[in-house]
Amino acid sequence: MTDDATRLSKHLDLAFHDLTLLDCALTHRSASGRNNERLEYLGDGALNFIIASELYFRKPDADEGTLSRLRAFLVRGATLSEIARELDLGDFLLLGTGELRSGGFERDSILADALEAIIGAVYLDAGFEPCRAFVLRLYEARLASLPSPEELLDPKTRLQEFLQARGMSRPRYETLEVTGKPHAQQFLVACHIEQPAVTCEARATSRRKAEQAAALEVLNQLREHKDIAKSRKRSS
């Protein structure tokens, strides 16, 4: 057992009966054959159920689609890695030499997996109710400020619905440039719409991410135009 497990249990205010579980949750597969992958699997299942149950009771009027999107938003890798960083979880991870050299303790996927593994470890060590209490403590602020149904949709879908509702033509996406080596490519994408003529560009590590970013910028500009038009109408 490492000192990191002892330090983290105090840091998280968790009283583990079996600290070897927490030690395992902090161990990446690059460091040992006894690693956190199985605990991650268990924690993922527990997290999904706890969040689904909490949303069910907090949002009695939400339909299945909205509940599913809210859950996906809360349990996605990006949210898990954010929480892990808030907990300084990277400071406690046990990584192999290669992952240490490449900055693995800062990698989103490694942080997210470790957090899920810790949830699994808490479940095995203390049972469901303490595990549920731990998850709700981690998510307290996020559950108190859930996004609106519109915000849950990705920018391309939001732009599409915005245009359709106003009888406007569909957006057109164009890949302008692809740079970098195959394992580290950058995509420059443009999103075009007509009437009003708006074109926005965005660069990202994948074509999909670049399209989403460009669509969001177009949507922001369209809403800005709409607000300006309303303001002019009121002042006239």
N, C-alpha and C positions, 0 to 999 in steps of 0.2 A: 504494500500500500504506500502511496506517495503522500508527501506533506501537502500537496496541492488539494487533495480530497478533503483533508482536515480543514485547510484554510477556506475552501469554497463552502463547506457546510456551514461554517460560521458566517461567511460573507452573505449567504442566502438565508440565514437564520433557519436552517434545517437540522433537526436532531436525528441523524441516521443511526439505526441500530447496527447496520452492517456497512461500514464505510468502503468495503471492497466493491460494492455495487457502484458507488459514486466514482471510485477510482477507475472502474471499467468504463463508466459513461464518459470520462474525460480522455480516454485512450483511443486515438485514431488508428485505423488499420495499418498505417505506415509505420507505427511504432511497435505493434505487437500482434500476435495471432489472436490473443484475447483482447478484443477491442469492443467498441460501442455499437457495432452494426445491429446486433440483435436487440439491444436496449432501445436503439433508435426506432426500430420496427414497432416495438411495444409502445413506446412513448407517442409515436405518430397516431396509433389507434386510439390511445387514451385521450390525447389532445383533441382529436377530431370529435370524439363523442362528447367530451366535456364542453367544448365550444358550441357544438350543435345543440346540446341540451340547454345551455345558458341562453342562446339566441332564441330558442323556441319559447322560453318563458318571458324573456325581455321584450320580444317583438310578437305579441299575440295576433296582430293584424297583418303581419307579413306573409306573403305567399311562399310556396316552396322555392320558387326561383330566386326570390330576394334572399331568403334564408341561406340558400346554397351559395350565392355569390358573397354574402357576408362572411360565411364560414371560410370560403376559399381565400378571401382577402385576409382574414385573421391568421390562418394557418399556413399561408404561403411562405416560401423560403425567405423572401425579402423581409417579411414581418418578423419571422423567427430570428434572422440575423440581426435585425435592429434591436430586438429585446436582448439578444446575447451580448451585443456591444454595450447596451445600457448596464448590463451586469458585469462588464469587463471579463467575460468568459474566456476570451483568448489568452488571458494571463495564466489560466489554469490548465490549459490543454497539454496533453502529452502527444507529441508528434515525432515522426521519424526524421532523420537527418535531411532528407530531400525536401520534405514539406516545410521544415524549419527554414531552410535556405531560400525557399521560394515564397516565404511569407504566408504559409498556410494558416497561421493563427489569426489572420485577418480575412481569410476567404469566406465569403457568404455561405457556401454550401457546407463547409466544415463547421462553422459556428452554428448554423441551423440544425445540422445533424446532432451535434453535441447537446444542444438544448433539448431536443426531443429525447435523446438518450437519458438525460438527467430526469426528465419527466417519467420515463420508463423505470428508472432506478427508484424514484420516490414511490411509484406505485408498488413495486416489488417489496420495498423495504417497509412501507407503512400502510399500504392498502389504498382503496379507492378514495375515500373521503379526504384524507390528507393530501392525496395527489390532486384532487379537484380543488381543494383550498389553495394549493401551491399554484396551479394554473391560473385560477381566478386572480390571485395576487399579482402574477406576472402581467395579466391582461387588464387589470383594473382600469387604467387610464384609457385604453383603447375601447373597452366595452362601454365606457361612459361617453365616448364621443364617436359613435359609429358613423360612417359616411352615409350619405343619402343614396337611394337606389340608383340615381343617375350617375353618381360618382363611382359606382361599382363597375360601370361599363367601361371597356377600354376606349381610348380616344377615337379610334377608327369607327367603332360602332356608334359612339356619341355623335360624331360628325355626320355619319350616314343618316341617323335619325333626325338630326337637326335639319339637314338638307331636304329629306323626304317630307317632313312636316310642313315645309314651306314651298313645296313643289319645285325645288331646285334640282339641277342635274347632279349626278353622282360625281364624287371626286375622282381624280386620275392621279395615280402614283407613278413616278418615274425615277429609276435608279440612275443617278448622274455620274457616280464614281465609286469604284471599289479599289481600296488601297491596302497595303500591308501584306505580310506573309499569310499563307493559308490558315495558320493557327491563331492569327491576331489581325484579322481583317477589320477595316473600317468602311462603312457604307454611307454614302451621301445620297439622300433621297429627297425628291421634291413632291409636294402635294399640290395639285392644281384644281381650282374650281372656277366656274364661269358665273358672271352676273350675280354679285360683283366679282370681278376678276381678282382672285387672290392666289398667290403662290408662296409657299413657305418651304424652306429647306431644313433638314436636320441630319446630323451625323451620329452614328451609333455602331456598336460592335456586331449588329446583325441587321439584315434588311427589315425584318419585322419591327425591331425596336426603333429604327430610323423612321419607318412609316408611321408608327404610333406617335412619335415625337413631332413629326411634321403635321400630322392630323390635329394634334392638340394645339399647335401654334395657329393653324388655320381657324380652328374653332374659337380660340381666344380672340382672334382678329375679327371674326364675324360677329361675335357678341359685343365687341367694342364698337363696331360700326352700328349695331342695333341700338346700343345705349346712346351713342352720339345722335342718331336719328330721333330717338325719343326725346332727348334733351332739346334738340332744335324745334321739335314739334310743340313742346310745352312752352317754349319761349316766344314762339311766333304768335 
